[in-house]
Amino acid sequence: MLNQVEIYEEFEKWIDNLLENNEMPENTVAFNFNLYEESVQDNVYGVQIIASDRFDEDDGGDWACCEVWSSEEDIFCVDTSDEDDKSWQQALKFITELVADYLENGRYKDILLTKKAVGIGFVDGDLDLIYKAEQE
């Protein structure tokens, strides 16, 4: 079984390092956590974070393709091979919970929360919004 506390601590270290050591472009308006199936047979999922210079809730997630910054090959991996439910849907749910926890408790959460939105989704699928700023 996935140890959520242990995995969150590793996830937090990963994202803290990225946000502390990389200057986000001034034109960043949203962030997205891109998910990848790193190894389908081994049930390993990768997470990459990108900054986008646009956000449109109604464009089907195309806004996340307008990268101005990316963690590139610095990927956080989650192994779900020991889980009863090895589906990509369960992996998405679990990783979404990691991001939501970071947005609530993370050291550099304000870097993310001062933008218009934070999304998550598989690169070849739909995006879900975890956070959306209130309209001004």
C-alpha positions in Angstrom: 0.0 0.0 0.0 1.1 3.5 -0.7 2.3 5.3 2.4 0.7 8.7 1.7 2.6 10.6 4.4 6.0 9.2 3.2 5.2 9.9 -0.5 3.8 13.4 0.4 7.1 14.2 2.1 9.1 13.2 -0.9 6.7 15.1 -3.2 7.0 18.2 -1.0 10.8 18.0 -1.1 10.6 17.7 -5.0 8.3 20.7 -5.4 10.0 22.8 -2.8 13.3 22.3 -4.6 11.8 23.3 -7.9 10.0 26.4 -6.6 12.9 27.5 -4.4 15.6 27.2 -7.1 13.8 28.3 -10.3 12.6 31.8 -11.0 9.1 31.7 -12.5 8.7 33.9 -15.5 6.9 37.1 -14.8 4.2 36.3 -17.5 3.2 33.1 -15.6 -0.6 33.1 -15.1 -1.2 29.4 -14.3 0.4 26.1 -13.4 -0.3 22.6 -14.4 0.9 19.2 -13.1 1.3 17.0 -16.2 1.0 13.3 -15.6 2.6 10.6 -17.6 2.4 6.8 -17.6 6.1 6.3 -17.1 5.8 2.5 -17.1 2.3 0.9 -17.8 3.5 -2.6 -17.0 5.0 -1.5 -13.7 2.3 1.0 -12.8 4.6 3.9 -12.4 3.3 7.5 -13.0 5.4 10.6 -13.6 4.6 14.1 -12.5 6.0 17.2 -14.2 5.0 20.8 -13.4 4.7 23.6 -16.0 4.0 27.3 -15.8 1.8 28.7 -18.5 1.4 32.3 -19.8 -2.3 31.9 -20.4 -5.3 30.4 -18.8 -8.8 29.9 -20.2 -11.0 27.5 -18.3 -13.1 26.9 -21.5 -10.4 26.0 -24.0 -10.3 22.3 -23.1 -7.0 22.5 -21.3 -5.1 23.9 -24.3 -3.8 26.7 -22.0 -1.4 24.1 -20.4 0.4 23.7 -23.8 1.6 27.3 -23.6 4.6 26.6 -21.4 6.9 29.4 -20.3 8.7 27.1 -17.8 8.8 23.4 -17.1 10.5 21.0 -14.7 11.4 19.2 -17.9 13.1 15.9 -17.0 12.9 16.5 -13.3 10.0 14.1 -12.9 8.4 13.0 -9.6 7.4 9.3 -9.9 4.7 7.4 -8.0 4.7 3.6 -8.0 1.2 2.1 -7.7 2.2 -1.5 -8.3 1.4 -2.5 -4.7 -2.1 -1.1 -4.8 -5.3 -3.1 -5.2 -6.5 -0.5 -7.7 -3.8 0.1 -10.2 -5.9 2.2 -12.6 -4.8 5.5 -14.0 -8.0 7.0 -12.5 -6.8 6.0 -9.0 -3.3 7.3 -9.8 -4.8 10.6 -10.8 -6.9 10.8 -7.6 -3.8 10.0 -5.5 -1.6 12.6 -7.2 -4.3 15.2 -7.1 -4.5 14.7 -3.3 -0.7 15.2 -3.1 -1.0 18.5 -5.0 -4.1 19.6 -3.0 -2.2 18.9 0.2 0.7 21.0 -1.0 -1.6 23.9 -1.9 -2.9 23.8 1.6 0.4 23.2 3.5 3.4 23.6 1.3 6.2 26.0 2.0 6.0 27.7 -1.4 2.2 27.3 -2.0 1.8 31.1 -2.4 3.9 30.9 -5.6 1.1 28.7 -7.0 -1.9 30.3 -5.3 -1.1 33.8 -6.6 -1.8 32.7 -10.1 -5.2 32.3 -11.9 -5.3 28.5 -11.7 -3.5 25.2 -10.9 -4.5 22.2 -13.0 -3.7 18.5 -13.2 -4.1 15.8 -15.8 -2.5 13.3 -18.1 -0.8 15.0 -21.1 -3.0 13.1 -23.5 -6.3 13.7 -21.6 -8.5 16.2 -19.9 -7.4 18.6 -17.2 -9.0 19.1 -13.8 -8.7 22.4 -11.9 -7.5 21.9 -8.4 -7.5 25.6 -7.7 -9.0 28.6 -9.5 -8.6 32.2 -8.2 -11.7 34.2 -7.5 -12.7 36.7 -10.2 -11.6 40.2 -9.4 
